[in-house]
């Protein structure tokens, strides 16, 4: 009887030992799997931190440029045209909140009435703007926005003022990209008569509304919704 009992104990210990070894193998597999997952997540986290740091560094650099422009305007009594580098004679506005510099060119300077082809006399003006963009604001995003007054299209082939304003913006944008500004940095759009800056009931107001704006984003713009 004692022999039988001893044999039973030995058998039971063998079964338990096998079960424990099997269980350890399962835990080892689970540990290895979780460790791989941990390393993957850590890699994603590290890359995200690096991307965020690059973005923060770029915003910080842009903010320094904005602060410097503000300092020049306020402390040195310079006009936005002077501080931005475009020089006197240009209609330049600086928006610290948006982080933009906007150069406004009247359509009469750029185009003949009802046309979207740049005048030859305009090239000198655009070349100056182009040189400032390339030297002082390289790699900055640029919007070229066309505007008109409310006078309806009568003699030209354009469908409406919206189409005309878009084609004029595109002409200016293509001039910039044809002369060294990267296409990925430039967008062209037309607003027609929908964003007036003067009354369309007066001659002077209409003249102000017929314009092309070159908007330079000193600070990276907010993502579009």
Backbone as ProteinMPNN parsed JSONL, in Angstrom:
{"seq_chain_A": "XXXXXXXXXXXXXXXXXXXXXXXXXXXXXXXXXXXXXXXXXXXXXXXXXXXXXXXXXXXXXXXXXXXXXXXXXXXXXXXXXXXXXXXXXXXXXXXXXXXXXXXXXXXXXXXXXXXXXXXXXXXXXXXXXXXXXXXXXXXXXXXXXXXXXXXXXXXXXXXXXXXXXXXXXXXXXXXXXXXXXXXXXXXXXXXXXXXXXXXXXXXXXXXXXXXXXXXXXXXXXXXXX", "coords_chain_A": {"N_chain_A": [[0.833, -1.199, 0.0], [1.926, 1.239, 0.75], [3.789, 1.531, -1.221], [2.24, 1.826, -3.485], [0.957, 4.222, -2.853], [3.113, 5.972, -2.809], [3.925, 5.903, -5.454], [1.72, 7.092, -6.602], [1.936, 9.691, -5.653], [4.286, 10.521, -6.871], [3.487, 10.471, -9.561], [1.507, 12.455, -9.528], [3.028, 14.716, -8.9], [4.574, 14.856, -11.207], [2.651, 15.451, -13.143], [1.785, 17.966, -12.251], [4.154, 19.402, -12.474], [4.55, 19.403, -15.232], [2.318, 20.861, -16.031], [2.889, 23.333, -14.866], [5.212, 24.045, -16.229], [4.182, 24.217, -18.789], [2.389, 26.309, -18.41], [4.203, 28.36, -17.822], [5.44, 28.639, -20.253], [3.323, 29.685, -21.786], [2.959, 32.149, -20.467], [5.408, 33.311, -21.052], [5.216, 33.657, -23.814], [3.097, 35.481, -23.875], [4.317, 37.59, -22.538], [6.42, 38.216, -24.294], [4.93, 39.047, -26.528], [3.535, 41.286, -25.494], [5.715, 42.865, -24.889], [6.767, 43.429, -27.416], [4.619, 44.901, -28.455], [4.718, 47.03, -26.698], [7.206, 48.182, -27.386], [6.634, 48.967, -30.009], [4.601, 50.891, -29.605], [6.056, 52.691, -28.092], [7.893, 53.528, -30.005], [6.174, 54.857, -31.818], [5.277, 56.879, -30.14], [7.677, 58.256, -29.587], [8.309, 59.215, -32.148], [6.147, 60.912, -32.556], [6.585, 62.796, -30.568], [8.959, 63.89, -31.53], [8.075, 64.994, -33.966], [6.266, 66.893, -32.992], [8.046, 68.509, -31.639], [9.587, 69.545, -33.722], [7.615, 71.031, -35.011], [7.032, 72.85, -32.982], [9.477, 74.16, -32.819], [9.566, 75.391, -35.324], [7.344, 77.105, -35.193], [8.21, 78.691, -33.133], [10.42, 79.97, -34.318], [9.127, 81.379, -36.345], [7.548, 83.025, -34.787], [9.48, 84.601, -33.651], [10.264, 86.057, -35.874], [7.917, 87.506, -36.367], [7.778, 88.968, -33.975], [10.053, 90.505, -34.29], [9.391, 92.062, -36.517], [7.254, 93.495, -35.459], [8.658, 94.883, -33.504], [10.318, 96.503, -35.068], [8.415, 98.066, -36.364], [7.106, 99.367, -34.247], [9.126, 100.386, -32.469], [11.122, 101.524, -34.096], [9.669, 103.127, -35.651], [8.885, 102.439, -38.222], [7.104, 101.93, -41.281], [4.668, 99.352, -42.142], [5.312, 98.517, -44.753], [8.023, 99.161, -45.005], [9.164, 97.719, -42.835], [8.546, 95.094, -43.515], [10.078, 94.638, -45.709], [9.307, 95.067, -48.295], [9.203, 97.692, -49.044], [8.66, 101.299, -49.46], [5.795, 102.655, -51.163], [4.338, 100.452, -51.634], [1.296, 98.807, -50.826], [1.024, 97.54, -47.864], [0.048, 95.319, -45.329], [0.174, 94.206, -41.986], [-0.659, 91.477, -40.041], [-0.583, 90.552, -36.911], [-2.024, 88.683, -35.362], [-2.982, 86.751, -37.159], [-0.609, 86.107, -38.245], [0.382, 87.04, -40.714], [1.542, 88.746, -43.682], [0.308, 91.042, -45.93], [0.357, 91.997, -49.231], [-1.074, 94.334, -51.277], [-2.157, 94.749, -54.538], [-3.342, 96.929, -56.996], [-5.828, 96.179, -59.461], [-5.717, 97.709, -61.767], [-3.042, 98.194, -62.075], [-2.086, 95.731, -62.718], [-3.661, 94.487, -64.757], [-5.42, 94.897, -67.893], [-8.703, 96.279, -68.464], [-11.194, 93.917, -67.814], [-9.51, 91.809, -68.449], [-7.246, 89.014, -67.913], [-4.628, 88.669, -68.31], [-1.327, 89.422, -67.532], [-0.036, 92.729, -67.552], [2.73, 93.991, -69.452], [4.107, 96.073, -68.278], [3.792, 95.545, -65.665], [5.596, 93.695, -64.81], [7.99, 94.593, -63.632], [7.149, 95.446, -61.09], [6.166, 93.046, -60.001], [8.476, 91.503, -60.076], [10.031, 92.747, -58.159], [8.539, 92.203, -55.815], [8.691, 89.452, -55.938], [11.444, 89.026, -55.548], [11.735, 89.857, -52.89], [10.117, 87.993, -51.575], [11.534, 85.617, -52.088], [14.011, 86.1, -50.924], [13.592, 87.044, -48.28], [11.408, 85.652, -47.252], [11.605, 82.791, -47.676], [10.329, 79.516, -48.349], [7.898, 80.016, -47.131], [4.352, 79.818, -46.887], [2.047, 80.963, -49.38], [-0.757, 82.838, -50.289], [-2.574, 83.802, -53.119], [-4.926, 86.095, -53.88], [-7.72, 87.039, -55.699], [-9.817, 89.905, -56.387], [-12.812, 91.751, -57.172], [-14.936, 94.547, -58.211], [-18.468, 95.256, -57.92], [-19.559, 95.624, -60.424], [-21.223, 94.248, -63.156], [-20.105, 91.636, -65.424], [-19.737, 92.472, -68.797], [-18.555, 92.928, -71.409], [-16.465, 91.131, -71.684], [-15.324, 87.661, -71.94], [-15.695, 86.264, -69.655], [-17.537, 84.341, -67.279], [-18.526, 85.479, -64.925], [-17.806, 87.908, -62.282], [-16.549, 86.474, -60.294], [-15.252, 84.339, -61.592], [-13.477, 85.832, -63.168], [-11.902, 87.089, -61.196], [-10.669, 84.866, -60.055], [-9.137, 83.878, -62.202], [-7.378, 85.987, -62.582], [-5.979, 85.962, -60.157], [-4.759, 83.498, -60.473], [-3.053, 84.017, -62.622], [-1.15, 85.736, -61.466], [-0.179, 84.031, -59.469], [0.958, 81.998, -61.021], [2.982, 83.432, -62.231], [4.677, 83.839, -60.077], [5.389, 81.169, -59.405], [6.534, 80.362, -61.798], [8.862, 81.708, -61.693], [10.512, 80.792, -59.675], [9.335, 80.372, -57.093], [8.238, 77.775, -55.054], [5.763, 75.529, -56.216], [4.223, 74.09, -54.395], [3.935, 75.792, -52.276], [2.182, 77.775, -52.941], [-1.083, 79.085, -53.303], [-3.973, 79.824, -55.24], [-6.843, 81.877, -55.479], [-10.185, 83.108, -56.041], [-12.314, 85.767, -55.105], [-14.257, 87.283, -56.209], [-16.648, 89.825, -55.957], [-17.166, 89.629, -53.307], [-15.774, 90.302, -50.987], [-15.415, 93.173, -50.208], [-13.407, 96.142, -49.672], [-13.995, 98.701, -49.742], [-16.689, 101.045, -50.448], [-18.969, 99.996, -52.944], [-20.408, 101.856, -54.197], [-19.167, 104.117, -54.921], [-16.669, 105.721, -57.006], [-14.003, 105.673, -56.098], [-14.235, 103.721, -54.111], [-14.889, 101.422, -55.591], [-12.542, 101.188, -57.066], [-10.714, 100.516, -55.06], [-11.662, 98.014, -54.393], [-11.126, 96.447, -56.609], [-8.652, 94.385, -56.924], [-5.589, 92.5, -56.27], [-4.437, 90.336, -53.845], [-1.472, 89.432, -52.2], [-0.734, 87.155, -49.958], [1.336, 86.463, -47.343], [2.306, 83.878, -45.267], [3.758, 84.157, -42.365], [3.837, 82.775, -39.986], [3.061, 79.355, -39.53], [0.054, 78.379, -40.967], [-3.185, 77.699, -39.503], [-4.541, 74.37, -39.565], [-6.826, 73.488, -42.191], [-10.316, 73.079, -41.833]], "CA_chain_A": [[0.0, 0.0, 0.0], [2.805, 2.39, 0.781], [4.432, 1.647, -2.542], [1.232, 2.374, -4.393], [0.753, 5.626, -2.488], [4.302, 6.729, -3.238], [3.856, 6.027, -6.911], [0.667, 8.066, -6.914], [2.471, 11.022, -5.383], [5.26, 10.825, -7.934], [2.72, 10.76, -10.776], [0.845, 13.745, -9.354], [4.067, 15.754, -9.006], [4.952, 14.942, -12.619], [1.578, 16.165, -13.855], [1.822, 19.373, -11.843], [5.36, 20.009, -13.038], [4.283, 19.618, -16.663], [1.342, 21.954, -16.153], [3.559, 24.583, -14.545], [6.103, 24.367, -17.348], [3.326, 24.649, -19.901], [1.896, 27.635, -18.069], [5.31, 29.312, -17.951], [5.631, 28.879, -21.694], [2.252, 30.594, -22.213], [3.258, 33.479, -19.93], [6.565, 33.827, -21.801], [4.69, 34.118, -25.097], [2.339, 36.712, -23.619], [5.281, 38.644, -22.193], [7.107, 38.62, -25.531], [3.973, 39.781, -27.362], [3.309, 42.6, -24.893], [6.952, 43.637, -24.991], [6.817, 43.927, -28.804], [3.621, 45.96, -28.553], [5.25, 48.179, -25.952], [8.26, 48.815, -28.182], [5.979, 49.629, -31.142], [3.947, 52.093, -29.1], [7.105, 53.629, -27.693], [8.422, 54.116, -31.232], [5.196, 55.825, -32.306], [5.293, 58.023, -29.22], [8.919, 59.015, -29.787], [8.202, 59.938, -33.423], [5.178, 61.993, -32.373], [7.268, 63.828, -29.782], [9.915, 64.553, -32.422], [7.302, 65.83, -34.898], [5.745, 68.039, -32.25], [9.166, 69.395, -31.321], [9.908, 70.264, -34.954], [6.557, 72.019, -35.212], [7.213, 73.893, -31.979], [10.663, 74.938, -33.198], [9.227, 76.231, -36.471], [6.459, 78.166, -34.712], [9.036, 79.603, -32.342], [11.194, 80.78, -35.249], [8.209, 82.315, -37.004], [7.134, 84.024, -33.805], [10.594, 85.535, -33.52], [10.184, 86.964, -37.028], [6.789, 88.397, -36.114], [8.17, 89.888, -32.906], [11.032, 91.439, -34.835], [8.66, 93.016, -37.352], [6.534, 94.394, -34.542], [9.631, 95.763, -32.86], [10.744, 97.497, -36.034], [7.307, 98.986, -36.627], [6.777, 100.159, -33.061], [10.258, 101.095, -31.874], [11.86, 102.286, -35.093], [8.705, 103.958, -36.362], [8.837, 102.071, -39.633], [5.804, 101.513, -41.797], [4.672, 97.926, -42.473], [5.998, 98.294, -46.031], [9.457, 99.196, -44.745], [9.543, 96.636, -41.928], [8.386, 93.804, -44.187], [11.092, 94.508, -46.745], [8.79, 95.375, -49.635], [9.566, 99.075, -49.318], [7.605, 102.288, -49.645], [5.116, 102.593, -52.452], [3.51, 99.244, -51.676], [0.244, 98.733, -49.82], [1.361, 96.353, -47.07], [-0.596, 95.232, -44.013], [0.722, 93.154, -41.138], [-1.654, 90.986, -39.092], [0.116, 89.697, -35.935], [-2.882, 87.588, -34.888], [-3.003, 85.712, -38.184], [0.76, 85.797, -38.641], [0.473, 87.238, -42.16], [1.831, 90.018, -44.322], [-0.474, 91.097, -47.161], [0.689, 93.037, -50.203], [-2.234, 94.536, -52.138], [-1.857, 95.384, -55.823], [-4.581, 97.27, -57.712], [-5.981, 95.509, -60.751], [-5.328, 98.607, -62.851], [-1.61, 98.034, -62.246], [-1.77, 94.391, -63.216], [-4.432, 93.994, -65.9], [-6.345, 95.766, -68.62], [-10.096, 96.058, -68.065], [-11.804, 92.675, -68.257], [-8.49, 90.85, -68.87], [-6.537, 88.3, -66.855], [-3.234, 88.558, -68.738], [-0.533, 90.464, -66.891], [0.565, 93.76, -68.387], [4.19, 93.977, -69.484], [4.603, 97.092, -67.344], [3.628, 95.021, -64.309], [6.656, 92.749, -64.501], [8.949, 95.209, -62.712], [6.56, 95.422, -59.746], [6.118, 91.662, -59.529], [9.843, 91.032, -59.867], [10.474, 93.255, -56.857], [7.845, 91.405, -54.806], [9.256, 88.105, -56.039], [12.779, 89.005, -54.937], [11.563, 89.936, -51.433], [9.587, 86.696, -51.136], [12.572, 84.586, -52.168], [15.135, 86.407, -50.052], [13.214, 87.255, -46.877], [10.374, 84.705, -46.807], [11.689, 81.499, -48.392], [9.604, 78.381, -47.759], [6.65, 80.428, -46.479], [3.156, 79.618, -47.709], [1.552, 82.196, -49.988], [-2.066, 82.847, -50.944], [-2.827, 84.889, -54.057], [-6.39, 86.199, -53.851], [-8.247, 88.053, -56.608], [-11.062, 90.571, -55.988], [-13.382, 92.689, -58.142], [-16.072, 95.322, -57.704], [-19.765, 94.603, -58.188], [-20.022, 95.864, -61.793], [-21.367, 92.96, -63.841], [-19.33, 91.395, -66.644], [-20.533, 92.803, -69.982], [-17.883, 92.827, -72.699], [-15.463, 90.062, -71.728], [-15.858, 86.297, -72.075], [-15.804, 85.601, -68.356], [-18.915, 84.06, -66.862], [-18.902, 86.471, -63.907], [-16.667, 88.491, -61.587], [-15.891, 85.424, -59.526], [-14.336, 83.655, -62.504], [-12.432, 86.784, -63.545], [-10.993, 87.28, -60.059], [-9.888, 83.637, -59.894], [-8.156, 83.807, -63.28], [-6.353, 86.998, -62.314], [-5.137, 85.424, -59.071], [-3.967, 82.409, -61.043], [-1.996, 84.618, -63.444], [-0.106, 86.207, -60.563], [0.411, 82.855, -58.821], [1.815, 81.316, -61.997], [4.187, 84.233, -62.436], [5.553, 83.55, -58.942], [5.928, 79.806, -59.499], [7.393, 80.285, -62.993], [10.114, 82.411, -61.426], [11.29, 80.256, -58.569], [8.624, 80.037, -55.862], [7.765, 76.388, -55.159], [4.315, 75.425, -56.431], [3.553, 73.554, -53.203], [3.754, 76.862, -51.301], [1.319, 78.823, -53.481], [-2.484, 78.815, -53.619], [-4.651, 80.936, -55.921], [-8.295, 81.819, -55.312], [-10.918, 84.321, -56.408], [-13.451, 86.086, -54.232], [-15.21, 88.139, -56.897], [-16.965, 91.083, -55.266], [-17.747, 89.247, -52.023], [-15.007, 90.807, -49.844], [-15.024, 94.547, -50.522], [-12.754, 96.945, -48.639], [-14.524, 100.037, -49.951], [-18.076, 101.025, -50.94], [-19.12, 99.822, -54.382], [-21.289, 102.924, -54.679], [-18.341, 105.261, -55.325], [-15.576, 105.398, -57.926], [-12.842, 105.314, -55.294], [-14.516, 102.452, -53.444], [-14.767, 100.355, -56.586], [-11.127, 101.05, -57.399], [-10.082, 99.775, -53.969], [-12.127, 96.631, -54.393], [-10.5, 95.729, -57.727], [-7.299, 94.2, -56.414], [-5.04, 91.16, -56.017], [-3.686, 90.312, -52.585], [-0.462, 88.388, -52.01], [-0.732, 86.954, -48.499], [2.473, 85.641, -46.926], [2.107, 83.322, -43.918], [5.013, 84.104, -41.61], [3.621, 81.655, -39.072], [2.318, 78.303, -40.186], [-1.39, 78.589, -40.815], [-3.951, 76.64, -38.851], [-5.065, 73.39, -40.521], [-8.17, 73.743, -42.665], [-11.299, 72.103, -41.315]], "C_chain_A": [[0.863, 1.241, 0.0], [3.459, 2.619, -0.546], [3.481, 2.28, -3.53], [1.027, 3.856, -4.119], [1.912, 6.472, -2.954], [4.289, 6.928, -4.742], [2.818, 7.055, -7.338], [1.179, 9.483, -6.72], [3.433, 11.447, -6.473], [4.537, 11.195, -9.226], [2.066, 12.127, -10.709], [1.84, 14.889, -9.505], [4.474, 15.93, -10.46], [3.925, 15.725, -13.419], [1.614, 17.641, -13.53], [3.02, 20.086, -12.45], [5.16, 20.309, -14.516], [3.339, 20.801, -16.88], [2.003, 23.296, -15.885], [4.492, 25.01, -15.663], [5.317, 24.867, -18.549], [2.798, 26.051, -19.656], [2.966, 28.684, -18.215], [5.566, 29.651, -19.406], [4.585, 29.847, -22.221], [2.524, 32.011, -21.726], [4.419, 34.126, -20.669], [6.11, 34.377, -23.15], [3.926, 35.431, -24.931], [3.277, 37.875, -23.316], [5.981, 39.164, -23.455], [6.191, 39.446, -26.418], [3.761, 41.2, -26.822], [4.555, 43.478, -24.984], [7.114, 44.227, -26.393], [5.83, 45.076, -28.988], [4.102, 47.235, -27.854], [6.305, 48.928, -26.763], [7.666, 49.556, -29.379], [5.327, 50.942, -30.71], [4.969, 53.136, -28.682], [7.719, 54.306, -28.916], [7.489, 55.158, -31.811], [5.193, 57.077, -31.446], [6.522, 58.896, -29.447], [8.87, 59.821, -31.083], [7.251, 61.116, -33.303], [5.81, 63.141, -31.594], [8.23, 64.607, -30.661], [9.203, 65.476, -33.399], [6.785, 67.079, -34.2], [6.854, 69.032, -31.922], [9.578, 70.203, -32.548], [8.889, 71.353, -35.232], [6.728, 73.175, -34.233], [8.403, 74.781, -32.328], [10.344, 75.884, -34.341], [8.334, 77.394, -36.045], [7.261, 79.198, -33.919], [9.856, 80.521, -33.244], [10.32, 81.818, -35.934], [7.774, 83.412, -36.046], [8.236, 85.05, -33.588], [10.596, 86.54, -34.66], [9.069, 87.979, -36.831], [7.153, 89.435, -35.052], [9.152, 90.936, -33.424], [10.36, 92.492, -35.712], [7.894, 94.011, -36.485], [7.49, 95.386, -33.882], [10.077, 96.881, -33.805], [9.651, 98.533, -36.288], [7.089, 99.93, -35.444], [7.954, 100.998, -32.568], [11.005, 101.965, -32.882], [10.944, 103.151, -35.957], [8.689, 103.694, -37.863], [7.41, 101.714, -40.028], [5.855, 100.013, -42.045], [5.409, 97.617, -43.777], [7.505, 98.267, -45.835], [9.903, 97.995, -43.917], [9.482, 95.281, -42.614], [9.434, 93.574, -45.252], [10.616, 94.851, -48.137], [9.076, 96.829, -50.027], [8.379, 99.988, -49.528], [7.029, 102.2, -51.065], [4.252, 101.358, -52.61], [2.505, 99.278, -50.536], [0.435, 97.432, -49.047], [0.667, 96.43, -45.719], [-0.043, 94.02, -43.283], [-0.317, 92.766, -40.099], [-0.963, 90.041, -38.1], [-0.716, 88.503, -35.487], [-2.888, 86.427, -35.87], [-1.6, 85.277, -38.58], [0.982, 85.976, -40.129], [0.933, 88.648, -42.51], [1.099, 90.002, -45.657], [-0.038, 92.287, -48.0], [-0.482, 93.14, -51.171], [-1.829, 95.312, -53.385], [-3.165, 95.706, -56.537], [-4.634, 96.581, -59.076], [-5.552, 96.395, -61.919], [-3.826, 98.538, -63.107], [-1.282, 96.73, -62.969], [-2.414, 94.046, -64.557], [-5.168, 95.126, -66.618], [-7.765, 95.388, -68.212], [-10.629, 94.759, -68.672], [-10.825, 91.599, -68.661], [-7.866, 90.17, -67.651], [-5.089, 88.033, -67.244], [-2.441, 89.724, -68.158], [0.011, 91.458, -67.915], [2.094, 93.632, -68.356], [4.778, 94.95, -68.473], [4.539, 96.606, -65.901], [4.842, 94.208, -63.859], [7.657, 93.32, -63.501], [8.438, 95.147, -61.281], [6.572, 94.005, -59.182], [7.515, 91.107, -59.277], [10.395, 91.523, -58.532], [9.847, 92.436, -55.73], [8.426, 89.999, -54.767], [10.613, 88.022, -55.339], [12.689, 89.065, -53.416], [11.061, 88.604, -50.888], [10.686, 85.646, -51.077], [13.704, 84.832, -51.174], [14.738, 86.442, -48.571], [12.21, 86.229, -46.355], [10.432, 83.39, -47.569], [10.937, 80.417, -47.616], [8.368, 78.788, -46.969], [5.482, 80.22, -47.44], [2.599, 80.97, -48.173], [0.172, 81.953, -50.594], [-2.127, 84.033, -51.892], [-4.341, 84.959, -54.252], [-6.84, 87.35, -54.748], [-9.581, 88.603, -56.127], [-11.519, 91.501, -57.118], [-14.389, 93.597, -57.445], [-17.359, 94.595, -58.082], [-20.279, 94.845, -59.602], [-20.105, 94.537, -62.544], [-20.48, 92.876, -65.082], [-20.219, 91.656, -67.855], [-19.818, 92.475, -71.288], [-16.863, 91.699, -72.781], [-16.146, 88.688, -71.769], [-16.014, 85.582, -70.745], [-17.264, 85.421, -67.966], [-19.4, 85.099, -65.856], [-17.636, 86.995, -63.239], [-15.879, 87.461, -60.782], [-14.85, 84.714, -60.387], [-13.169, 84.571, -62.898], [-11.415, 86.945, -62.409], [-10.105, 86.051, -59.858], [-8.804, 83.534, -60.967], [-7.04, 84.834, -63.088], [-5.417, 86.541, -61.195], [-4.22, 84.328, -59.604], [-2.82, 82.941, -61.904], [-0.834, 85.092, -62.576], [0.596, 85.025, -59.894], [1.352, 82.131, -59.774], [3.081, 82.111, -62.277], [5.185, 83.942, -61.307], [6.19, 82.168, -59.074], [6.815, 79.627, -60.725], [8.761, 80.907, -62.757], [10.724, 82.028, -60.073], [10.604, 79.972, -57.259], [8.019, 78.64, -56.026], [6.245, 76.332, -55.267], [3.582, 74.954, -55.184], [3.264, 74.633, -52.159], [2.672, 77.86, -51.706], [-0.094, 78.303, -53.741], [-3.084, 80.052, -54.281], [-6.155, 80.767, -55.755], [-8.912, 83.153, -55.706], [-12.115, 84.533, -55.511], [-14.491, 86.947, -54.93], [-15.397, 89.453, -56.157], [-17.414, 90.855, -53.823], [-16.989, 89.763, -50.807], [-14.517, 92.232, -50.132], [-14.299, 95.21, -49.353], [-13.175, 98.412, -48.762], [-15.948, 99.945, -50.477], [-18.113, 100.878, -52.459], [-20.052, 100.872, -54.993], [-20.496, 104.156, -55.126], [-17.222, 104.793, -56.249], [-14.342, 104.938, -57.152], [-13.021, 103.959, -54.6], [-14.374, 101.275, -54.393], [-13.316, 100.107, -56.95], [-10.38, 100.264, -56.323], [-10.443, 98.286, -54.011], [-11.526, 95.806, -55.53], [-9.013, 95.557, -57.406], [-6.9, 92.722, -56.416], [-4.188, 91.252, -54.76], [-2.7, 89.138, -52.589], [-0.259, 88.258, -50.501], [0.388, 85.981, -48.137], [2.243, 85.187, -45.487], [3.467, 83.193, -43.229], [4.969, 82.924, -40.635], [2.778, 80.618, -39.795], [0.832, 78.445, -39.903], [-2.048, 77.423, -40.102], [-4.486, 75.681, -39.893], [-6.495, 73.732, -40.921], [-9.115, 72.663, -42.156], [-11.727, 71.172, -42.432]], "O_chain_A": [[0.548, 2.208, -0.694], [3.667, 3.76, -0.961], [3.858, 3.154, -4.31], [0.934, 4.656, -5.05], [1.711, 7.583, -3.445], [4.608, 8.01, -5.236], [3.01, 7.79, -8.307], [0.893, 10.37, -7.524], [3.403, 12.586, -6.94], [4.938, 12.136, -9.911], [2.06, 12.873, -11.687], [1.55, 15.899, -10.147], [4.698, 17.058, -10.899], [4.273, 16.553, -14.26], [1.489, 18.481, -14.421], [2.917, 21.233, -12.885], [5.564, 21.37, -14.992], [3.531, 21.621, -17.779], [1.729, 24.279, -16.573], [4.56, 26.19, -16.008], [5.723, 25.806, -19.234], [2.76, 26.881, -20.565], [2.688, 29.79, -18.679], [5.867, 30.794, -19.751], [4.905, 30.734, -23.013], [2.343, 32.97, -22.476], [4.425, 35.337, -20.89], [6.565, 35.438, -23.578], [4.078, 36.362, -25.721], [3.063, 38.998, -23.774], [6.117, 40.37, -23.66], [6.625, 40.44, -27.0], [3.799, 42.178, -27.569], [4.453, 44.695, -25.14], [7.54, 45.372, -26.548], [6.156, 46.095, -29.596], [3.919, 48.348, -28.346], [6.297, 50.157, -26.819], [8.128, 50.641, -29.732], [5.483, 51.971, -31.367], [4.766, 54.332, -28.895], [8.03, 55.497, -28.886], [7.933, 56.22, -32.247], [5.115, 58.195, -31.955], [6.423, 60.122, -29.495], [9.327, 60.964, -31.126], [7.495, 62.184, -33.865], [5.601, 64.31, -31.916], [8.317, 65.831, -30.564], [9.649, 66.597, -33.642], [6.854, 68.181, -34.743], [6.635, 70.243, -31.925], [9.882, 71.392, -32.443], [9.243, 72.461, -35.635], [6.587, 74.339, -34.607], [8.351, 75.999, -32.157], [10.785, 77.034, -34.347], [8.535, 78.529, -36.477], [7.029, 80.403, -34.018], [9.977, 81.715, -32.969], [10.707, 82.976, -36.088], [7.646, 84.575, -36.429], [7.96, 86.229, -33.367], [10.887, 87.719, -34.461], [9.248, 89.168, -37.095], [6.873, 90.624, -35.207], [9.087, 92.105, -33.044], [10.712, 93.67, -35.658], [7.891, 95.213, -36.75], [7.175, 96.565, -33.724], [10.2, 98.04, -33.408], [9.928, 99.726, -36.41], [6.91, 101.136, -35.621], [7.796, 102.185, -32.283], [11.473, 103.048, -32.528], [11.401, 103.823, -36.882], [8.504, 104.607, -38.667], [6.618, 101.256, -39.205], [6.94, 99.442, -42.15], [6.057, 96.577, -43.893], [8.193, 97.44, -46.433], [10.887, 97.333, -44.245], [10.296, 94.406, -42.318], [9.662, 92.435, -45.66], [11.418, 94.921, -49.068], [9.178, 97.147, -51.212], [7.252, 99.54, -49.742], [7.676, 101.744, -52.007], [3.52, 101.223, -53.591], [2.814, 99.717, -49.428], [0.056, 96.358, -49.515], [0.691, 97.462, -45.049], [0.178, 92.96, -43.87], [-0.805, 93.619, -39.358], [-0.775, 88.862, -38.402], [-0.171, 87.423, -35.255], [-2.811, 85.264, -35.473], [-1.415, 84.215, -39.174], [1.68, 85.177, -40.754], [0.743, 89.599, -41.751], [1.247, 89.059, -46.435], [-0.06, 93.43, -47.544], [-0.848, 92.156, -51.814], [-1.238, 96.388, -53.3], [-4.019, 94.829, -56.668], [-3.616, 96.424, -59.75], [-5.08, 95.896, -62.94], [-3.376, 98.792, -64.225], [-0.319, 96.65, -63.733], [-1.795, 93.392, -65.397], [-5.49, 96.159, -66.031], [-7.996, 94.303, -67.678], [-10.529, 94.532, -69.878], [-11.244, 90.56, -69.172], [-7.941, 90.667, -66.527], [-4.4, 87.258, -66.581], [-2.845, 90.88, -68.284], [0.459, 91.077, -68.997], [2.67, 93.215, -67.351], [5.824, 94.684, -67.881], [5.164, 97.192, -65.017], [5.081, 94.055, -62.662], [8.123, 92.604, -62.615], [9.194, 94.835, -60.361], [6.943, 93.79, -58.028], [7.708, 90.318, -58.352], [11.133, 90.807, -57.856], [10.539, 92.022, -54.8], [8.627, 89.428, -53.696], [10.891, 87.06, -54.624], [13.465, 88.409, -52.722], [11.532, 88.14, -49.85], [10.76, 84.873, -50.122], [14.287, 83.887, -50.644], [15.462, 85.931, -47.717], [12.162, 85.964, -45.154], [9.406, 82.919, -48.061], [10.918, 80.413, -46.385], [7.838, 77.98, -46.206], [5.611, 80.419, -48.648], [2.671, 81.971, -47.461], [-0.036, 80.982, -51.321], [-1.771, 85.149, -51.514], [-4.96, 84.007, -54.726], [-6.402, 88.488, -54.582], [-10.384, 87.88, -55.536], [-10.707, 91.975, -57.913], [-14.664, 93.446, -56.255], [-17.323, 93.444, -58.517], [-21.336, 94.325, -59.959], [-19.135, 93.779, -62.557], [-20.15, 93.886, -65.705], [-21.327, 91.127, -67.938], [-20.385, 91.829, -72.169], [-16.439, 91.35, -73.882], [-17.366, 88.574, -71.65], [-16.42, 84.42, -70.709], [-18.115, 86.251, -68.287], [-20.544, 85.547, -65.923], [-16.528, 86.582, -63.582], [-14.665, 87.59, -60.62], [-13.711, 84.513, -59.964], [-12.019, 84.134, -62.954], [-10.207, 86.938, -62.646], [-8.926, 86.181, -59.528], [-7.675, 83.144, -60.67], [-5.883, 84.56, -63.404], [-4.202, 86.718, -61.284], [-3.051, 84.244, -59.228], [-1.731, 82.367, -61.907], [0.329, 84.873, -62.913], [1.82, 85.017, -59.766], [2.431, 81.697, -59.369], [4.136, 81.531, -62.533], [6.385, 83.814, -61.549], [7.396, 82.018, -58.876], [7.75, 78.827, -60.698], [9.702, 80.671, -63.515], [11.369, 82.846, -59.417], [11.22, 79.382, -56.372], [7.363, 78.361, -57.029], [5.53, 76.995, -54.515], [2.448, 75.365, -54.936], [2.448, 74.425, -51.261], [2.283, 78.705, -50.9], [-0.281, 77.231, -54.316], [-2.748, 81.182, -53.928], [-6.683, 79.661, -55.874], [-8.247, 84.189, -55.702], [-12.844, 83.593, -55.194], [-15.5, 87.309, -54.325], [-14.427, 90.11, -55.779], [-17.968, 91.752, -53.187], [-17.502, 89.676, -49.692], [-13.315, 92.452, -50.281], [-14.543, 94.882, -48.192], [-12.752, 99.255, -47.971], [-16.375, 98.875, -50.909], [-17.375, 101.557, -53.173], [-20.431, 100.779, -56.16], [-21.067, 105.117, -55.641], [-16.872, 103.613, -56.268], [-13.715, 103.939, -57.503], [-12.088, 103.16, -54.514], [-13.802, 100.247, -54.032], [-12.899, 98.962, -57.123], [-9.517, 99.444, -56.635], [-9.622, 97.423, -53.7], [-11.431, 94.584, -55.417], [-8.219, 96.478, -57.597], [-7.737, 91.828, -56.543], [-3.334, 92.129, -54.63], [-3.052, 88.01, -52.935], [0.312, 89.139, -49.858], [0.389, 84.828, -48.567], [2.013, 86.007, -44.598], [4.22, 82.251, -43.476], [5.939, 82.18, -40.489], [1.891, 80.96, -40.577], [0.41, 78.61, -38.758], [-1.533, 76.305, -40.1], [-4.852, 76.103, -40.99], [-7.282, 74.205, -40.101], [-8.754, 71.49, -42.064], [-12.546, 70.28, -42.212]]}, "name": "protein", "num_of_chains": 1, "seq": "XXXXXXXXXXXXXXXXXXXXXXXXXXXXXXXXXXXXXXXXXXXXXXXXXXXXXXXXXXXXXXXXXXXXXXXXXXXXXXXXXXXXXXXXXXXXXXXXXXXXXXXXXXXXXXXXXXXXXXXXXXXXXXXXXXXXXXXXXXXXXXXXXXXXXXXXXXXXXXXXXXXXXXXXXXXXXXXXXXXXXXXXXXXXXXXXXXXXXXXXXXXXXXXXXXXXXXXXXXXXXXXXX"}
